[in-house]
Amino acid sequence: MTKAYWVGLVTVDDPAAYDAYRQANAAAFEKYGARFLVRGGAAEVVEGNVRPRVVVIEFPDLQTARDCWHSPEYQAARALRLPVSDADLVIVEGWGG
């Protein structure tokens, strides 16, 4: 089974309020078997434009990644994030080769 990933590029406007989102999203990520591969950390932009925060989350498969996004648990956490940050997020299937 091919894994899938959420790749997020985030600008955080209120770090204290964003922390409430991080705490709230833990329930959804645990339920759907998510594993953080990248969560902030130092990044060097070598081409193009990127937001300051990069996040990569691994899921067991594409459907599980989609189910997590649409889950009530994640949507409740997302509601905390929306007023305090801007994000670009893509759900992408991993390469099975």
N, C-alpha and C positions, 0 to 999 in steps of 0.2 A: 504494500500500500504506500502510495506517495504522500509524503508529508505536505503540509501547506503552512503558509506564513501570513501574518499581518505585518506589513511594513508601514510604519508611521513616521511622519516628519511633523514635528510639533514645535510651536512657539508658545511658551508659557508666560502669561501676563501676570499671574498671581500665584507664586510658588506655594504659599500656605494653603490657599484654596485648592490648588491642584493636588496637594497631598491628600485631601479628602477623597478625590477621585481615585488616586492610587490605592488607598485603603479599600474603597468600595469595589474596585474592579477585581480584587483578589478572589472574591466568591465565584464570579463567573469563570475566571481563568482556572481555578482549581477544579470546578465542575466539568470543564471541557478539556482538561488535560493539557493546558497551555504551559509552555516553558519559555521564559525570556532568554533570548540569545544576545540581544543588545538592549540596554535600557539606559539611555542617556550616554554617559561616558564621553571621553574626548573623541573628537572627529575632525578630520581634515578635509575640507572641500577642495578637490583637485579639478573639478569641472562642473560647470553649471551652478545652480542656486539650490540651497538646501536650508531648511529651517534649523534652528539651533539644537533641537533635541531629536535624535534618531532612535527608534524603537523597532526591534524585530522580535516577534513572538511566534514560536513554533507550535503547530497543532498536529495531531495524529494524521489528519487528512483534510481535504478541501471542504467536505460537508460539515465536519466538526467545527472548522474555522468559521464557516457561514452561520452555523447554528449558534455559536457563541456570540457573534455580532448581533444576531436577532433576538437573543435571549432577554427575558425581562431583567435578569441580574445585570447584564452588561448595559442595557439601555438605561437602567436606573443610575449606574455609575457614570455613563456618558452624559447624562443630564447635569451632573456635577462639573464635568469638564468643559462643556460648551461655553459657559459664560466667562471662563477664565483662561481660555487658550484657543488657538487656531491650529487645525491639523489637516494634513493630507494623509489618507489611509488607503491602502490597497490590500486586498486579500489575494494572494497569489499561490498557485500550486507549485510545489517543488519539482525539481527535475528528477525523473526516475531512472536516468541513464547511469 
